[in-house]
Amino acid sequence: MALFSQPTARALAILDLLMANPHQAFGLTEMTRRLNLNKATCHAILTTMANYGFLVQHPKTKAYRLGPSIIAAGNAAFSQFPVLEYARPELEALQNDLGIGFAVTGRSKLHQVLLALYGHATLLIDSFQLGLRLPNTAPVAACFTAFSDAKYLEAWLTRAHDSRGDYNEKLDQKLRVSLIAIRARGYEVTLKTAAETQLRAELGRIHNSWSLTELEDAANKYQHDLCDEHYHLDRVDPKARYEISTITVPVFVYNGVPVMCFVAGSFDKPITGAQIEDIAARIKESADRVTALASSQESVN
């Protein structure tokens, strides 16, 4: 079982709340209400974070907002991930040309992370703020896994079985087929599901509390429920029509492993398989240009 630090989770919940509301500042009372924290505990965390520059407190209202240390941390992280800057003009052009929204996702060991938004990506993605996470567990984040090594793939599958309490051969085979299809054509297609609708409703319910624990629980339930649905479109029939949720294309830089993915969404009506193929081809052209730019810069450095 993974270790969990409650004090760390409380500090992260404060940062998540402020990142979710970048134009607002929060006083101690509002912060404790939103995050369901003990006032004394919350005050101690806020004071410590302010002392180290991660938060700033207004001298009159006493409300807190993100501080200069967070800016410095963000700039440092961005300098380690310059591929996002190469992606910006490509995604802005895609948004304008195709008339659909886009998200950019990255990954950590256990999570898929929302890095950027261009327009309205999907109803689900729009329910998240930048920096929030979905489990990097099958069937979520399949586009990353399809182009990763066998050890990474097996760990991704194992987490899915563990989330359901036992190994399921039928589920394992279904997921492996989906990965083969994604790798063969170079992109992932997901369908609209009941699990997605339920997660959006849950995110709406807990938005005003913005509990990190509740967000994690809701995301884990979403991942669990997706395993029971027809989530991946493994074979695209050009003449058929599909209720599409996302089309995802990987961006590579290091050793043929995706560093991030372009996620197209906001499909408000069914589209044909031929349209899916055309959109994916257009996104792949942009992703390949970003890969080439980032790879050339990496070789220089």
Summary of the structure (lengths in Angstrom):
residues: 301
radius of gyration: 20.2
end to end distance: 39.0
largest distance: 63.5
contacts: 934
relative contact order: 0.13
helix: 53%
strand: 17%
